[in-house]
Amino acid sequence: MVSTALWSLDFLVTPTQTAGLQRLTVSTVHGCLWLQTHFPKTEWDALLNGQACFGSDCLSDLLADATAAGLTVDQTIAVES
């Protein structure tokens, strides 16, 4: 019998029109709760509505912390030419 694990992504990261910025989209309740423990309430609307964009260095640190907490991330890689 083959067992398959079902999982969902907590965060989705996609490139933006602006070089060096990436958009963070939350896709689970766990992702929402995690973000709410890391950002002030004034930032929640932008974060929870997929309007938050981050520079690569900042996002890298943020996602490293999220994955260390057990959250899953799908990050599209864009190659700039």
C-alpha positions as CSV (number, residue, x, y, z in Angstrom):
1,M,0.0,0.0,0.0
2,V,1.4,3.4,-1.0
3,S,0.8,6.2,1.3
4,T,0.5,9.8,0.0
5,A,0.9,12.8,2.3
6,L,-1.6,15.6,1.7
7,W,-0.2,19.1,2.3
8,S,-1.0,22.6,1.5
9,L,1.2,25.6,1.1
10,D,1.1,28.2,3.8
11,F,2.8,30.9,1.7
12,L,3.2,31.5,-2.0
13,V,6.0,33.8,-3.2
14,T,5.8,35.4,-6.7
15,P,7.9,38.0,-8.5
16,T,6.5,41.5,-9.0
17,Q,6.9,43.9,-11.9
18,T,9.6,45.7,-9.8
19,A,13.0,44.1,-10.0
20,G,14.2,42.8,-6.6
21,L,10.7,42.7,-5.0
22,Q,8.6,39.6,-4.5
23,R,5.0,39.3,-3.4
24,L,4.0,37.2,-0.4
25,T,0.6,35.6,-0.5
26,V,-0.9,33.7,2.5
27,S,-2.9,30.6,1.7
28,T,-3.7,28.9,5.1
29,V,-4.9,29.9,8.5
30,H,-1.6,28.7,9.9
31,G,0.2,31.2,7.6
32,C,-2.2,34.0,8.7
33,L,-1.6,33.3,12.4
34,W,2.2,33.1,11.9
35,L,2.3,36.4,10.1
36,Q,0.2,38.0,12.8
37,T,2.8,37.0,15.4
38,H,5.6,38.6,13.3
39,F,4.0,41.9,12.2
40,P,2.1,44.7,13.9
41,K,-1.6,44.9,13.4
42,T,-1.3,47.9,11.1
43,E,0.4,45.7,8.5
44,W,-2.1,42.7,8.6
45,D,-4.4,44.0,5.9
46,A,-1.7,44.2,3.3
47,L,-0.1,40.9,4.4
48,L,-3.4,38.9,4.4
49,N,-4.6,40.4,1.1
50,G,-1.5,39.5,-0.9
51,Q,-0.4,43.1,-1.2
52,A,2.9,42.8,0.8
53,C,6.1,42.9,-1.2
54,F,9.5,42.3,0.2
55,G,13.1,42.6,-1.0
56,S,15.0,39.3,-1.5
57,D,17.2,39.6,1.6
58,C,14.3,40.4,3.9
59,L,12.1,37.8,2.4
60,S,14.8,35.2,2.6
61,D,15.1,35.8,6.4
62,L,11.3,35.8,6.8
63,L,10.9,32.5,4.9
64,A,13.8,30.8,6.8
65,D,12.0,31.6,10.0
66,A,8.7,30.4,8.7
67,T,10.1,27.1,7.4
68,A,11.9,26.6,10.7
69,A,8.5,26.9,12.4
70,G,7.2,24.1,10.1
71,L,5.3,26.2,7.5
72,T,5.5,25.4,3.8
73,V,6.4,27.8,1.1
74,D,6.3,27.8,-2.7
75,Q,8.7,30.3,-4.1
76,T,8.8,30.9,-7.8
77,I,12.3,31.7,-9.0
78,A,12.7,34.5,-11.5
79,V,15.9,35.0,-13.4
80,E,16.6,38.6,-14.3
81,S,18.3,39.3,-17.6
